[in-house]
Amino acid sequence: MKSLKRAAQLTALGLIAATVAAVLGTAMLTPPSQAQTGLTIFGGIEPEFRLGYVIDFNAPRSNNARYYLQVNRNKLPREVISLQIDYPETFIERQGQLDSSAIELRRGDWRGNEVIPVKAIDWIEEEGRIEIIPEQPIPANTNFVVVFSNVRNPNRYGYHYFNLRMMYQGDVIDQYVGTWPLELGAGDN
């Protein structure tokens, strides 16, 4: 009787160990989705530098994807006079395309609302960078959204890290603000 009870206990422990191993193995092999939070085992973006976003028509090779890149008011301790967005080489290598004539700034959050007039948008393709200069400085403590329309998503699923640097009123160089870890080609939102 004791040996039968002991065998049942060992079998139960074995099943628990196998389940834990399977869960940990799966967690290490699959990339986290946009909605996941918590422990990052092998690195990633520090939570204070992770910026929010929403993507419409987010399928591989979608020719009409729209990215809403959100910037929270806590990232604007002073007025902002320019923005610089760097995108990875892999975005272009995988056939992703941006339309510099379809970029705008909007006040608010989520998808934004009122348009913020822009003086200039410079696309430096060879460096993978877009510079945006608003007509008037964006006031401190303002939520705003950078909207990229008419985007062609890369031809396959993947994460593409778009980095934001901003120049605040009174500064002479751009400061790193955060990163949008865009999960592109994940299906239609």
N, C-alpha and C positions, 0 to 999 in steps of 0.2 A: 504494500500500500504506500509506504514512504517513497519507494523508488518511482512509483507511478506519479505521485504528487510532485516529486522533484523533477521528473521529466516534463510535466506540464508547465512547471515554473520556468524551466530552461527554454522550452519552446516559446512561451510568452515573451521572455526576455529577448530571445532571438528575433521574434517578429517586431518587437519595439525597436531594437537596434537596426534591423533592416529598413524599417519605415523611416527612422531618423536619417539613416545614410541616404536613402532615396530622396527625401525632401531636401537635404543639404546638397546633394549632387545636382538635383534639378535647379535649385536656387543658384548654384554656381555656374550652370551652363546656359541658363536663359537670361537675356537682358531684361532689366526692370522696365516696366511700362511707365508712362508719364505719371500715372496716378499713384504708383508705389512710393512709399517713404520708408525710412527706417535704416537698418544697418547696411552699409556698403562694405563688402569684404575686401575688394581689391582696389579701392580708390574711387575716384569720381570727383564730382564737383562738390565742394563744401556747401552745406545748406545755405549759408549766408550769401553765397554767390550764385545760387541756382535761380534763374529767372523763369517766370511762367509764360506760357504760350497756348494758343489755340490754332488748329490748322483745319481749314475746310478743304474738302476734296483731296484727302490725303492717301491716294493710291499710287503705286509705282507708275511712273511715266505720265501722271496726270498733267495735262497742259493748262489747267485752270486752278491749280492749288492756290490757296491764299493763307499766308502766315500772319498771325496776330501776335507780335512779340511784345509782351507786357513789361513795363517798367513801373515798379511800385514807388509811391511817394517817399518811402524811407531811403531811396537811392538818390534823392534830390535834396541834400541839405542846403544847397545854394542854387541860384539860377543856372540853367544849362545853356551854353551858347553853341555847342556842336556835339554831334554824335559820330562815332566811328564803329561800324559793324564789320568784323572779320568773319569770313566763312571758310570752311576747310577746302583744301584742294580736292579731296575726295568727292565733294558735292559736284564739281565740274567734271571730274574724271568719270563719274557715273552718269553723265549726261544731264545733270541738273542745270537749269537756266533761270536767271533772274531777269526781270524787266525793270530797268532803272526809271522808266517813265511811269511806272505804276507803283511807286512807293509814296506813302504818305504818313504823316504823324496825326494822331487823334488823341484828344483829351479823354480821360476816363480809364476804365479797366475793361476786362473781358475782350470785347471787340472794339471798344472805344465809341465815341459819338462825335462831338464837334471837331472838325479838322483844324489842325494847327498849321498856319501858312508856313511854307518853306521857301527860303531864299535860294538855296542851291542843293543839288544832289550830285555828288561826284562819284562815279564808279571807276575804281582803279582795278581793272580786271586782272592784270598781271600779278597783283599783290593780294587778290581775293579780299578786297575791302571796299566798303561803301561809306562815304562821308556825307552826313546830312547837316545842313545849317539852317535852323529855323529863322524866319524873318525877325522875330523878337525872341529874346531869351525865354526859355520855358521856366515859369516861376518855381521857386523852391516848394517842396511838399505837394507836388502835382503828380497824380497818376497819369500816365500816357501810354499809348500803344504805337509801335512801329508796324505799319501794314505793308506787306509785300503781296501784290496781286499779280495775276498772270504768270505765276511761277510754274516751271516745268519741273516736277519732282524727279529725282534720280531714278534710274531704271530698275533699282531693286531696293528692298528694305534695308534700313540702317540708321544709326545715330549719327547726326552731323552737329557738331558743336559750333554755334554762332556766338562770338564773343562781343561784348559791348564795352566800349570805352567812351567816356564823356569828358568834355572840357567844361568846367564850371567857371562862372563869372569870376574874374580875377586870377585865374590860373594861366600858365603858359604852356602846359602839356596836358594831354588827355590822361585820364585816370581809369584803370580797369574797374568796372562796375559789377560785371557778372557774365554768366554764360547761359544761353538757351540750349539745353540738350535736346535738339529736335529729333523726334522719332519719326522719320520720313518713310512713306510707303507702307504704313501700318494698316491701311484700309480706310474706307470713307468714314469720316466723323460726322 
